[in-house]
Amino acid sequence: MFSTTTLGNGLKIITHEQPGVESVYIDIEVSAGSKYCPSGKEGLAHFVEHMIMNGTKDYPSGLDLSRAIQNLGGKLNATTWKESVNYWVKVLYKDLDKAAEIFFPLVISPLLSENEFAGERKIILEEIARAQDRLERKVSDSLFKIVFGNHPLAHPGLGYPETLARIKHADITSFVSEFYVPGNIVISASGKAPHERFVELVKSYFSDIKNRLAPSYTGFEYHQSGPRAVVLAEESKQASLILSFPNSPQKLHDHMVERVLVSILMSRERLSERLREKEHLAYEVGMRSFRLRDLSLPSVFGGFTYSEVAKSVSIICEELKRFKDDGVPTEELEKIKKVVEVSLLFDLESPGKWSEFILDWNHFLGDPIEPEKFLNELEKVSADEIRELSQKIFVPENAYLSVSHKNVTAKELEDILRAGLS
């Protein structure tokens, strides 16, 4: 069972206590991801995360912070996503008070030392360089650009060297002041996390902070414009590919239908069986969803025989068309539901995964859901709903493809998508 408390200033606290667990996993989620960066200063949200992790008044460097948590035997980290930034710590429950003393001031009163600013920028430039050396990352970034156009979601969270050069220290402090406000923060605790005690602990650090409205955000309005393809002229041993079909789930059941559809197609009996086992065109091929509040992107991905990338795209379209025409047999649907159920229950043996589950559904639905509700909705998913969704999204005008290749053209691939999905 979850327990939820919202403080008077808007900060939300969600806990789940797991019997027999001696650790506690705390995750602070701030709605301050990369989509909130101002135009021309892409990468600011991620830069802020780096600066915050550089210390507080009592622990005035990143090394001091990490040492303090390591002295407890714990772990500390942070990640910037498209929509949020997450700061998390895992320690033994007996060390919870000390961990809070180290951890909570990070988002309340980070040092944001100007002395660290130039050095941190250099570190992020190295992070960008590493990302640019990863072909799959470049293919993914290109996909987001053709789907989201000029919207902030089109840009990589790391930003670009030229936008990092425009960011000033004052931008860092302003972003924290504007977005790191109580109403923009959710704190989850899982493991050994008695709710009342944890709430009192959070209150002792956060309750006196006044809430302010965060800057407004203009959501992305999706209009089908496919088929569209982008080709990165890259020399490589394989052709890396992502083929996405935007979807807009609103309710829990909509999300569940999409999840089951993706799980069916990522199973070994579908795309992998055809492209790997029968055609021998790929080592890895699968399907996943890039899930955002603005839009979800169910996507086929993989690395394919370089000289036969056009054939691979054609076969993917053929399999997706067969799926939307024929639907899914009842036996296969029930098997996939079982896989999804077992995967969730395995995950929830971990406090960290519990926290992820809490925050994920709170993010998309406005409140967390119990696993029982998840499983009840999973059971309701029907073959007719799967077929209806596949017929809705697997159409040429809803197809967006990003590929790495030096010879194939975008027009050639768009023609394949148009013919194969019609």
C-alpha positions as CSV (number, residue, x, y, z in Angstrom):
1,M,0.0,0.0,0.0
2,F,1.1,3.5,-0.7
3,S,0.7,6.4,1.7
4,T,0.5,9.9,0.3
5,T,0.8,13.3,2.1
6,T,0.8,16.7,0.4
7,L,2.3,19.5,2.5
8,G,0.7,23.0,2.7
9,N,3.2,24.4,0.3
10,G,2.4,21.8,-2.4
11,L,5.2,19.3,-2.0
12,K,4.0,15.7,-2.3
13,I,5.3,12.8,-0.3
14,I,4.6,9.2,-1.3
15,T,5.9,6.2,0.6
16,H,5.7,2.4,0.4
17,E,7.0,0.2,3.2
18,Q,8.3,-3.3,2.4
19,P,8.4,-5.8,5.2
20,G,11.7,-7.4,5.8
21,V,13.8,-4.7,4.1
22,E,16.4,-2.8,6.1
23,S,17.3,-0.2,3.5
24,V,15.4,2.9,2.4
25,Y,15.4,4.4,-1.1
26,I,14.6,8.1,-1.4
27,D,13.9,9.7,-4.8
28,I,13.3,13.4,-5.2
29,E,11.7,14.1,-8.5
30,V,11.6,17.7,-9.7
31,S,9.6,18.7,-12.8
32,A,12.5,20.6,-14.2
33,G,13.7,18.4,-17.1
34,S,15.2,19.4,-20.4
35,K,11.8,20.4,-22.0
36,Y,11.7,23.4,-19.7
37,C,15.0,24.9,-21.1
38,P,14.6,28.3,-22.8
39,S,15.3,28.4,-26.5
40,G,19.0,28.9,-27.2
41,K,20.0,27.5,-23.8
42,E,19.4,23.8,-24.4
43,G,21.2,21.7,-21.8
44,L,20.5,24.2,-18.9
45,A,18.4,21.7,-16.9
46,H,21.2,19.1,-17.1
47,F,23.8,21.7,-16.3
48,V,21.7,22.6,-13.2
49,E,21.7,19.0,-12.1
50,H,25.5,18.9,-12.3
51,M,25.9,22.1,-10.3
52,I,23.5,20.9,-7.6
53,M,25.4,17.7,-7.2
54,N,28.5,19.9,-6.5
55,G,27.6,20.4,-2.9
56,T,25.8,22.3,-0.1
57,K,27.0,24.6,2.7
58,D,27.9,21.6,5.0
59,Y,29.2,19.5,2.2
60,P,30.8,22.1,-0.2
61,S,31.9,19.8,-3.0
62,G,30.7,16.8,-5.0
63,L,33.5,14.8,-3.4
64,D,32.4,15.8,0.1
65,L,28.8,14.7,-0.7
66,S,29.8,11.3,-2.2
67,R,32.2,10.6,0.7
68,A,29.5,11.4,3.3
69,I,27.0,9.0,1.7
70,Q,29.7,6.4,1.1
71,N,30.7,6.6,4.8
72,L,27.1,5.3,5.4
73,G,27.6,2.5,2.9
74,G,25.0,4.2,0.7
75,K,24.6,5.3,-2.9
76,L,23.8,8.7,-4.3
77,N,23.1,9.8,-7.9
78,A,21.0,12.0,-10.2
79,T,19.6,11.9,-13.7
80,T,18.1,14.5,-16.0
81,W,15.3,13.3,-18.2
82,K,13.1,15.1,-20.8
83,E,10.5,16.0,-18.2
84,S,12.0,15.7,-14.8
85,V,15.2,15.5,-12.8
86,N,15.6,12.8,-10.2
87,Y,18.0,12.8,-7.2
88,W,18.1,9.6,-5.3
89,V,19.9,8.1,-2.3
90,K,19.9,4.6,-0.8
91,V,21.0,3.9,2.8
92,L,20.2,1.7,5.7
93,Y,17.1,2.8,7.6
94,K,19.2,3.3,10.8
95,D,21.1,6.0,8.9
96,L,18.0,7.8,7.5
97,D,18.4,10.9,9.7
98,K,22.0,11.4,8.7
99,A,21.2,10.7,5.0
100,A,18.5,13.4,5.1
101,E,20.9,15.9,6.6
102,I,23.2,15.3,3.6
103,F,20.7,14.8,0.9
104,F,17.7,17.1,1.3
105,P,19.7,20.4,1.3
106,L,20.7,19.5,-2.3
107,V,17.4,20.7,-3.6
108,I,16.6,23.2,-0.9
109,S,19.8,25.2,-0.7
110,P,22.4,23.9,-3.2
111,L,25.7,25.8,-3.1
112,L,25.8,26.4,-6.9
113,S,29.4,27.7,-6.5
114,E,30.5,30.0,-9.3
115,N,34.0,28.5,-8.8
116,E,32.7,25.2,-10.1
117,F,30.9,26.6,-13.1
118,A,33.6,26.6,-15.8
119,G,34.9,23.2,-14.8
120,E,31.5,21.7,-14.8
121,R,30.8,23.0,-18.3
122,K,34.0,21.3,-19.5
123,I,32.8,18.0,-18.0
124,I,29.5,18.3,-19.7
125,L,31.2,19.0,-23.0
126,E,33.0,15.8,-22.6
127,E,29.7,14.1,-21.9
128,I,28.3,15.5,-25.1
129,A,31.4,14.3,-27.0
130,R,30.9,10.8,-25.6
131,A,27.2,10.9,-26.7
132,Q,28.2,12.0,-30.2
133,D,30.4,8.9,-30.4
134,R,27.5,6.6,-29.8
135,L,25.6,5.9,-33.0
136,E,22.4,4.8,-31.4
137,R,22.3,8.0,-29.4
138,K,22.6,10.1,-32.6
139,V,19.9,8.1,-34.3
140,S,17.6,8.6,-31.4
141,D,18.3,12.4,-31.2
142,S,17.6,12.7,-35.0
143,L,14.3,10.8,-34.5
144,F,13.2,13.3,-31.8
145,K,13.9,16.2,-34.2
146,I,11.7,14.9,-37.0
147,V,8.9,14.1,-34.6
148,F,9.0,17.3,-32.4
149,G,10.3,19.9,-34.9
150,N,10.9,23.2,-33.2
151,H,9.5,22.2,-29.8
152,P,11.9,21.9,-26.8
153,L,11.3,18.1,-26.8
154,A,13.2,17.9,-30.0
155,H,16.5,18.7,-28.4
156,P,18.9,16.3,-26.5
157,G,18.9,16.8,-22.8
158,L,22.7,17.4,-22.8
159,G,22.3,20.4,-25.1
160,Y,24.9,21.4,-27.7
161,P,28.4,22.8,-27.3
162,E,27.1,26.2,-28.7
163,T,24.2,26.4,-26.3
164,L,26.3,25.5,-23.3
165,A,28.6,28.3,-24.3
166,R,25.6,30.7,-23.9
167,I,24.7,29.6,-20.4
168,K,25.8,31.9,-17.6
169,H,26.0,31.2,-13.9
170,A,23.0,33.5,-13.5
171,D,21.0,31.2,-15.7
172,I,21.7,28.3,-13.3
173,T,20.5,30.2,-10.2
174,S,17.5,31.6,-12.0
175,F,16.4,28.1,-13.2
176,V,16.7,26.7,-9.7
177,S,14.7,29.6,-8.2
178,E,12.0,29.2,-10.8
179,F,11.6,25.4,-11.0
180,Y,12.9,23.9,-7.8
181,V,9.8,25.0,-5.9
182,P,7.6,22.8,-3.6
183,G,4.7,22.4,-6.0
184,N,7.2,21.0,-8.6
185,I,8.6,18.4,-6.3
186,V,7.5,14.8,-5.4
187,I,9.5,12.8,-2.8
188,S,9.1,9.1,-2.7
189,A,10.5,6.6,-0.1
190,S,10.4,2.9,-0.4
191,G,11.9,0.0,1.5
192,K,11.9,0.5,5.3
193,A,9.9,3.7,5.1
194,P,7.3,4.3,7.8
195,H,5.1,7.0,6.4
196,E,4.5,9.2,9.5
197,R,8.1,9.3,10.5
198,F,9.3,10.0,6.9
199,V,6.7,12.8,6.5
200,E,7.9,14.5,9.8
201,L,11.5,14.2,8.5
202,V,10.6,15.9,5.2
203,K,8.6,18.6,7.0
204,S,11.6,19.5,9.1
205,Y,13.5,20.4,6.0
206,F,10.9,21.5,3.4
207,S,7.7,22.8,5.2
208,D,9.0,26.4,5.7
209,I,9.7,26.9,2.0
210,K,7.0,28.9,0.3
211,N,5.6,27.7,-3.0
212,R,5.7,29.8,-6.2
213,L,4.3,29.1,-9.6
214,A,6.8,27.6,-12.0
215,P,7.0,29.2,-15.4
216,S,4.3,28.1,-17.8
217,Y,5.1,25.4,-20.4
218,T,3.5,25.1,-23.8
219,G,2.8,21.4,-24.5
220,F,3.5,19.8,-27.8
221,E,0.5,19.5,-30.2
222,Y,1.0,16.5,-32.4
223,H,-0.2,16.5,-36.0
224,Q,0.5,13.5,-38.2
225,S,3.0,14.5,-41.0
226,G,4.5,11.1,-42.0
227,P,5.9,9.1,-43.4
228,R,9.1,10.9,-42.6
229,A,12.6,9.6,-42.6
230,V,16.0,11.1,-41.7
231,V,19.2,9.4,-42.7
232,L,22.5,10.0,-40.9
233,A,25.4,9.5,-43.3
234,E,27.4,7.4,-41.0
235,E,30.0,4.7,-41.7
236,S,29.4,1.7,-39.5
237,K,29.2,-2.1,-39.5
238,Q,25.5,-2.1,-39.0
239,A,22.7,0.2,-39.9
240,S,21.1,1.5,-36.6
241,L,17.4,2.2,-36.9
242,I,14.5,3.5,-34.9
243,L,11.0,3.5,-36.4
244,S,8.4,5.3,-34.2
245,F,4.6,5.6,-34.3
246,P,3.3,8.4,-32.0
247,N,0.4,7.6,-29.6
248,S,-1.4,9.7,-27.0
249,P,-2.6,7.5,-24.1
250,Q,-4.6,9.5,-21.6
251,K,-6.0,7.1,-19.0
252,L,-4.4,4.1,-17.2
253,H,-6.1,1.7,-19.5
254,D,-4.8,3.5,-22.6
255,H,-1.3,3.1,-21.2
256,M,-1.9,-0.5,-20.5
257,V,-3.1,-1.3,-24.1
258,E,0.0,0.4,-25.5
259,R,2.3,-1.5,-23.0
260,V,0.8,-4.9,-24.0
261,L,1.0,-4.1,-27.8
262,V,4.7,-3.2,-27.4
263,S,5.3,-6.3,-25.3
264,I,3.8,-8.5,-27.9
265,L,5.9,-7.1,-30.7
266,M,9.1,-7.2,-28.7
267,S,8.7,-10.9,-27.9
268,R,10.9,-13.4,-29.7
269,E,7.9,-14.7,-31.7
270,R,7.3,-11.5,-33.6
271,L,9.8,-9.0,-35.1
272,S,12.8,-10.9,-33.7
273,E,11.7,-14.2,-35.1
274,R,11.3,-12.8,-38.6
275,L,14.3,-10.4,-38.8
276,R,16.8,-12.4,-36.8
277,E,15.9,-16.0,-36.9
278,K,14.4,-16.3,-40.4
279,E,16.0,-13.5,-42.4
280,H,19.3,-13.2,-40.5
281,L,19.3,-9.4,-40.9
282,A,19.8,-8.4,-37.3
283,Y,21.4,-9.5,-34.0
284,E,19.1,-7.4,-31.9
285,V,15.7,-6.1,-32.8
286,G,13.0,-5.1,-30.4
287,M,10.3,-2.6,-29.5
288,R,10.0,-0.1,-26.7
289,S,8.1,3.1,-25.9
290,F,9.6,6.5,-25.3
291,R,6.9,7.7,-22.8
292,L,6.3,11.4,-22.3
293,R,3.3,13.4,-21.0
294,D,3.1,15.2,-24.3
295,L,3.4,12.1,-26.5
296,S,4.3,8.4,-26.4
297,L,6.5,6.9,-29.0
298,P,6.2,3.1,-29.5
299,S,9.3,2.4,-31.5
300,V,10.9,-0.5,-33.3
301,F,14.7,-0.4,-32.9
302,G,17.8,-2.5,-33.7
303,G,21.0,-2.8,-35.7
304,F,20.6,-4.3,-39.2
305,T,22.7,-5.7,-42.0
306,Y,24.2,-2.5,-43.5
307,S,23.7,-3.5,-47.2
308,E,20.1,-4.6,-46.6
309,V,18.7,-1.8,-44.5
310,A,15.9,-1.1,-47.1
311,K,14.9,-4.7,-47.0
312,S,14.9,-4.6,-43.2
313,V,12.5,-1.6,-43.2
314,S,10.3,-3.3,-45.7
315,I,10.1,-6.5,-43.6
316,I,9.3,-4.5,-40.4
317,C,6.4,-2.8,-42.3
318,E,5.2,-6.2,-43.5
319,E,5.2,-7.6,-40.0
320,L,3.4,-4.6,-38.6
321,K,0.8,-4.6,-41.4
322,R,0.2,-8.3,-40.8
323,F,-0.2,-7.6,-37.1
324,K,-2.8,-4.9,-37.6
325,D,-4.6,-7.0,-40.2
326,D,-4.7,-10.3,-38.4
327,G,-4.7,-9.2,-34.7
328,V,-3.3,-11.2,-31.9
329,P,-4.5,-14.7,-31.0
330,T,-6.0,-15.1,-27.5
331,E,-3.3,-17.6,-26.4
332,E,-0.5,-15.2,-27.4
333,L,-2.2,-12.3,-25.7
334,E,-2.6,-14.2,-22.4
335,K,1.0,-15.3,-22.5
336,I,2.2,-11.7,-22.9
337,K,-0.1,-10.5,-20.1
338,K,1.6,-13.1,-17.9
339,V,5.0,-11.9,-18.9
340,V,4.1,-8.3,-18.1
341,E,2.7,-9.3,-14.7
342,V,5.7,-11.4,-13.7
343,S,8.1,-8.7,-14.9
344,L,6.4,-6.1,-12.6
345,L,6.3,-8.4,-9.6
346,F,10.0,-9.3,-10.1
347,D,10.8,-5.6,-10.3
348,L,8.9,-4.8,-7.1
349,E,11.2,-6.9,-5.1
350,S,13.6,-3.9,-5.2
351,P,13.0,-0.7,-3.2
352,G,14.4,1.3,-6.1
353,K,11.9,-0.3,-8.6
354,W,9.1,0.4,-6.2
355,S,10.1,4.1,-6.2
356,E,10.3,4.1,-10.0
357,F,6.8,2.5,-10.1
358,I,5.4,5.1,-7.7
359,L,6.8,8.1,-9.5
360,D,6.1,6.8,-13.0
361,W,2.4,6.6,-12.5
362,N,2.2,9.7,-10.4
363,H,3.9,11.5,-13.2
364,F,1.4,10.3,-15.9
365,L,-1.8,10.1,-14.0
366,G,-1.4,12.6,-11.2
367,D,-1.4,10.0,-8.4
368,P,0.4,6.7,-7.9
369,I,-1.5,3.4,-8.4
370,E,-1.2,0.2,-6.5
371,P,0.2,-2.9,-8.3
372,E,-3.2,-4.5,-7.9
373,K,-4.8,-1.8,-10.0
374,F,-2.1,-2.1,-12.6
375,L,-2.7,-5.9,-12.8
376,N,-6.5,-5.4,-12.9
377,E,-6.2,-3.0,-15.9
378,L,-3.7,-5.4,-17.5
379,E,-6.2,-8.2,-17.3
380,K,-8.9,-6.1,-19.0
381,V,-6.8,-5.5,-22.2
382,S,-8.5,-7.3,-25.1
383,A,-7.4,-8.5,-28.5
384,D,-9.9,-6.1,-30.1
385,E,-8.2,-3.1,-28.3
386,I,-4.8,-4.2,-29.4
387,R,-5.9,-4.5,-33.0
388,E,-7.7,-1.1,-32.8
389,L,-4.6,0.6,-31.5
390,S,-2.4,-1.1,-34.1
391,Q,-4.7,0.0,-36.9
392,K,-4.7,3.5,-35.5
393,I,-0.9,4.0,-35.2
394,F,0.7,1.7,-37.7
395,V,-0.2,3.9,-40.7
396,P,2.1,5.7,-43.1
397,E,1.1,9.2,-42.0
398,N,2.1,8.2,-38.4
399,A,5.5,6.7,-39.2
400,Y,8.8,8.4,-38.4
401,L,12.1,6.7,-39.1
402,S,15.7,7.5,-38.2
403,V,18.5,5.4,-39.8
404,S,22.3,5.5,-40.0
405,H,23.5,4.9,-43.5
406,K,25.7,6.4,-46.2
407,N,23.9,5.3,-49.3
408,V,20.2,4.9,-48.8
409,T,18.0,8.1,-49.1
410,A,15.2,9.4,-47.0
411,K,12.9,9.4,-50.0
412,E,13.6,5.8,-50.7
413,L,12.7,4.9,-47.1
414,E,9.6,7.1,-47.0
415,D,8.4,5.3,-50.1
416,I,8.9,1.9,-48.4
417,L,7.0,3.1,-45.4
418,R,4.1,4.5,-47.5
419,A,3.8,1.3,-49.5
420,G,4.4,-1.2,-46.7
421,L,2.0,0.2,-44.1
422,S,-0.9,1.1,-46.5
